[in-house]
Amino acid sequence: MSNIKEHIVLKVKELSIGYKTKKVETVVASNLNFDLQQGQLIGLVGANGIGKSTLLRTLTKVQNPLNGNITINGKEIQKLSTIDLAKQLSLVLTEPLVAKNLSVYELVALGRQPYTNWIGNLSPKDQSIINVALEQTNILDLKDKKCYELSDGQLQKVMIARALAQDTDLIILDEPTTHLDMYHKAYVLKLLKQLTKTTNKTILFSSHEIDLAIQLCDTMIVMSKDNVQCNTPKQLISNGTFEKLFPQDLITFNDKTGSFRVSK
Ligand SMILES: Nc1ncnc2c1ncn2[C@@H]1O[C@H](COP(=O)(O)OP(=O)(O)OP(=O)(O)O)[C@@H](O)[C@H]1O
């Protein structure tokens, strides 16, 4: 029996997500229930338009839930101020960076904002945390470069370093592998996996790289029209979850190799 006590970082209970105007409520997914454990890598997958970004936006309080409850380390996110939430979770988006004129070091330093004074002065502790984040993402050699000089793969590592510098238990990334080649997709996801082990942080990312996620994730959240399942990749494979993800006339899932193939 394991002596390691599991700690739930994120708890989602009876959650409904979607969009609400004065007249209409559009439910994207409902009845979501899952717990994310400390130190795990969790991949969120599902077809285009199924609701992955909507779910991540709701978990990060960018939009309100239609119903239900989200807690981080036992605290309801709806009750947390912006600054307190920024000490619990950091968010990495793939949208083009507005601050490309900053150096890599300056951009990673932005992760310390929830902790610095209003002028943004960095204490020796802040500087040490920034250096560790640069080391952990293997970008120390890039620290004086301007962000506009970087490739997409390098920039993704910088954004991950910024999230690490924010020093939160939970890091959430929306499609961190977009725009990356096969090597860099694998590199970034493997880096995230290593970081969960070396830092004990919980990292949740959405992706269309289902094959890679199956290989690397401790847990996966699979969104489909019928339901949302959260389990280990192994259990999801034996439940036949991936087979039902796409129309089988075009794509089939091989449960022996854990990968998809185009039907001939
Ligand atoms: N601002 C919005 N207002 C109303 N409906 C929206 C809005 N944004 C997205 N939707 C709808 O919500 C549903 C889920 O979209 P979402 O972007 O969350 O899916 P996704 O799984 O992230 O897709 P993709 O993999 O293509 O990025 C879609 O039907 C979409 O049209």
The ligand as an ORCA input file, in Angstrom:
! r2SCAN-3c Opt
* xyz 0 1
  N     -18.000     33.566    -27.131
  C     -18.801     32.568    -27.468
  N     -20.158     32.741    -27.459
  C     -20.990     31.740    -27.785
  N     -20.591     30.494    -28.143
  C     -19.255     30.263    -28.164
  C     -18.293     31.276    -27.842
  N     -17.063     30.743    -27.950
  C     -17.229     29.454    -28.331
  N     -18.548     29.175    -28.462
  C     -19.131     27.867    -28.837
  O     -18.881     26.936    -27.792
  C     -18.629     25.648    -28.333
  C     -17.296     25.124    -27.797
  O     -16.232     25.916    -28.324
  P     -14.729     25.804    -27.782
  O     -13.944     26.892    -28.442
  O     -14.773     25.750    -26.311
  O     -14.320     24.374    -28.351
  P     -12.866     23.692    -28.442
  O     -13.066     22.269    -28.028
  O     -11.890     24.497    -27.685
  O     -12.585     23.761    -29.998
  P     -11.189     23.763    -30.809
  O     -10.560     22.412    -30.590
  O     -11.644     23.917    -32.237
  O     -10.354     24.905    -30.313
  C     -18.640     25.790    -29.859
  O     -19.916     25.373    -30.311
  C     -18.472     27.279    -30.075
  O     -19.118     27.694    -31.232
*
